[in-house]
Amino acid sequence: MVITEIYGGVLLVIVAAIIIVLFVNDFIRKRMVLACRNILLDREKISQISVDNKTADYLLRNYKHELYRVDEIISKENNLIKYKLCLKKRSFDFYLKKQNLWNYKVVAIKMY
């Protein structure tokens, strides 16, 4: 009886830890998308951080549309996070830099 209580408690702790990790992961992804959305609201910043004029022109025309994720591809190289998002019918790579635990800063945007 005592053994089942111990294993039940351990199982409960493991399930709770998994749920917490999933919530934190989802919150971090939402913060990344929020940083990308906020940058689209500032028209001057779009021109500054876009990799080329084609990307800047498309973003300036369609900034009011909603960003969405098609796949969960996130890669990290040299302290830059590459996050794939879509706006209208085009795919973009948003390059983010982590400022602190919850905040991200968009440093570049590239359109495919």
VMD Tcl script that draws the C-alpha trace (Angstrom):
set ca {
  {0.00 0.00 0.00}
  {2.82 2.40 0.87}
  {4.65 1.60 -2.37}
  {1.61 2.48 -4.48}
  {1.24 5.76 -2.61}
  {4.90 6.61 -3.29}
  {4.66 5.68 -6.98}
  {1.36 7.56 -7.26}
  {2.95 10.67 -5.74}
  {5.95 10.43 -8.07}
  {3.66 9.98 -11.06}
  {1.61 13.00 -10.00}
  {4.77 15.14 -9.70}
  {5.95 14.00 -13.15}
  {2.59 14.80 -14.77}
  {2.49 18.21 -13.06}
  {6.04 18.98 -14.27}
  {5.14 18.05 -17.84}
  {2.06 20.28 -17.75}
  {4.09 23.20 -16.38}
  {6.74 22.79 -19.08}
  {4.06 22.76 -21.79}
  {2.45 25.93 -20.43}
  {5.80 27.73 -20.21}
  {6.70 26.62 -23.74}
  {3.37 27.89 -25.10}
  {3.77 31.18 -23.24}
  {7.27 31.69 -24.67}
  {6.01 31.05 -28.21}
  {3.17 33.53 -27.69}
  {5.68 36.13 -26.50}
  {7.73 35.56 -29.65}
  {4.68 36.02 -31.89}
  {3.71 39.12 -29.90}
  {7.15 40.63 -30.52}
  {6.73 39.95 -34.24}
  {3.23 41.49 -34.29}
  {4.41 44.57 -32.41}
  {7.18 45.20 -34.91}
  {4.64 45.15 -37.76}
  {2.76 48.03 -36.15}
  {5.78 50.34 -36.42}
  {6.14 51.22 -40.09}
  {9.53 52.87 -39.62}
  {10.98 49.80 -37.93}
  {9.76 47.58 -40.76}
  {11.89 49.53 -43.23}
  {14.90 49.36 -40.95}
  {14.92 45.65 -40.14}
  {13.69 44.18 -43.43}
  {16.41 42.33 -45.30}
  {15.38 43.73 -48.69}
  {12.96 46.21 -50.25}
  {10.61 43.48 -51.47}
  {10.08 42.29 -47.89}
  {9.58 45.84 -46.61}
  {7.06 46.70 -49.33}
  {4.99 43.56 -48.69}
  {4.97 44.11 -44.92}
  {4.02 47.78 -45.28}
  {1.09 46.84 -47.54}
  {-0.19 43.92 -45.45}
  {0.75 44.75 -41.87}
  {-2.90 44.73 -40.73}
  {-3.33 41.02 -41.45}
  {-2.81 38.42 -38.75}
  {0.45 36.53 -38.34}
  {0.05 32.79 -38.05}
  {2.18 29.68 -37.71}
  {2.09 26.95 -40.32}
  {4.73 24.77 -38.75}
  {6.66 24.81 -35.51}
  {10.10 25.37 -36.99}
  {12.27 27.36 -34.63}
  {16.05 27.24 -34.90}
  {18.76 28.96 -32.92}
  {22.18 30.05 -34.15}
  {24.62 32.42 -32.49}
  {22.06 33.81 -30.01}
  {19.57 34.53 -32.83}
  {16.28 32.67 -32.97}
  {14.85 32.05 -36.44}
  {11.06 31.78 -36.25}
  {8.93 31.01 -39.32}
  {5.59 32.83 -39.52}
  {3.16 33.61 -42.30}
  {1.39 36.84 -43.15}
  {-1.46 36.56 -45.61}
  {-0.05 34.06 -48.14}
  {3.69 34.64 -47.73}
  {6.19 33.02 -45.39}
  {8.69 35.01 -43.38}
  {11.70 34.30 -41.24}
  {11.70 36.52 -38.19}
  {15.10 36.71 -36.52}
  {14.68 37.35 -32.82}
  {17.15 38.12 -30.08}
  {16.28 37.26 -26.50}
  {16.39 40.34 -24.27}
  {15.49 38.69 -20.98}
  {13.52 35.70 -19.76}
  {10.20 36.68 -21.42}
  {10.99 39.43 -23.94}
  {12.30 39.16 -27.49}
  {13.45 41.75 -29.98}
  {13.06 41.33 -33.74}
  {16.35 42.16 -35.45}
  {15.58 41.13 -39.05}
  {12.77 39.91 -41.29}
  {13.24 37.94 -44.50}
  {10.50 36.95 -46.96}
  {10.53 33.81 -49.11}
}
mol new
graphics top color blue
foreach p $ca { graphics top sphere $p radius 0.5 }
foreach p [lrange $ca 0 end-1] q [lrange $ca 1 end] { graphics top cylinder $p $q radius 0.2 }
display resetview
